[in-house]
Amino acid sequence: MKLYSTNDTNNVVDLKTAVLKSLASDRGLYMPQFIPKLKESFFNTLDTQSFQEIAFQVSAALMENYISANDLMKVCRDTIQFTAPVKHITNNISTLELFHGPSLAFKDFGARYMASLMSHFNKGADKKLTILVATSGDTGGAVAAGFYKVPNVEVIILYPSGRVSPLQEKQLTALGENIEALEIDGSFDDCQSLVKSAFLDDDLNRVYALSSANSINIARLIPQSFYYFEAFKQLPKNKPIVFCVPSGNFGNLTAGLIAKKMGLPVHQFIAATNLNNVVPQYLKSGKFLPMESIATISNAMDVGNPSNFQRMLKLYQDDWNALTQDVVGYFCDDQTTRSTMLKTYTNHRYVLDPHGAIGFKAAEDYLAHHPNTHVCFLETAHPSKFLDVVENTIKSKIKVPQRLARLENEKKVATQLDKNFGNFKSFLLTRK
Ligand SMILES: *Cc1c(COP(=O)(O)O)cnc(C)c1O
């Protein structure tokens, strides 16, 4: 698998480089040069294949010749450790639940696959890989869980003191082993700038093999295509199937488009957003106008300039007409998100999180114009991750899964540092 940069199609690297570097030297995002169609026999036998087998078949088709079948099987087994069940909510709306992993959000799939691939590619190197990551909350939890006890790799997480929720903090600080947490007296931007400076520092690069767990890493994108096949396997086949994707940075939706390109018979995709609606606006007008992000209750989707937009465009050769054949956009505000949560709970006894609620609402809006389809929206996080908003909205208590609830009693272990780069650097050099 060769990959090109979205900024320059002649800038081509192999899979290992793309995975270990994340971002191209020209700051573009890596995309596979060739996306193969899966064989008819794969689709004919989809019903009988396990989620792990599906993951392997899709990976193998994409990465042929760059990693052995045995190693790839191991990566897929490491990743697919939890289910992605489809639940039916109405006659023509289903949901694909992607929150059954350790951090209760779909980002677990990408984080685990990336961790396993990075570990594979760093095997035999003289230094273990050190992942530096700044987090404002959610990503850090998935990355910490994804890399936990993975050989050849350690993770150093920087988070802003007092600005992540208590449970999120425990997700970062209670694991131990190869996961180290630094509590920075500063903002998320301060954490990010410490990480950026470290990557550019010669002394640190002599001592460490530094890498990032950036959300735009191709190894986080690829596994997100697996569950579209897994969902399709479980869905009724008597009507055209439409996937509805609550989106922020548009990695999830891009992965769905890749699955379609590999032959999955999806009728259309719905790009569902909150008021950060630059992509739905683009689909309507043909103009891409990035904006400052707006804070909403579906905060994992508060992205004003979605990075994967360039990847979506490349899949359609920068052709707006072609893209709008496959993708339609809908968006809604917080009030509508809340009323959707309440209505869905009252009418169907299904508890949505604020991100999934935007998916459900977009599915309803779409069905009003396309009645003869079946819409499956992605439920991207477990509602208990947004406990206050959810319980206040549906006026009921909900059950917190054991893997989240137990964190309350775990011990926080973190090193406190200020936002001075010199101090951060000497900390890194002396811990070695
Ligand atoms: C990250 C995230 C999203 C947005 O996904 P993208 O791939 O960035 O579009 C949606 N919902 C939840 C809960 C998330 O954590």
Boltz pocket constraint, residues with backbone or C-beta under 6 A from the ligand:
constraints:
  - pocket:
      binder: B
      contacts: [[A, 105], [A, 106], [A, 107], [A, 138], [A, 246], [A, 247], [A, 248], [A, 249], [A, 250], [A, 251], [A, 252], [A, 253], [A, 300], [A, 301], [A, 355], [A, 380], [A, 381]]
      max_distance: 6.0
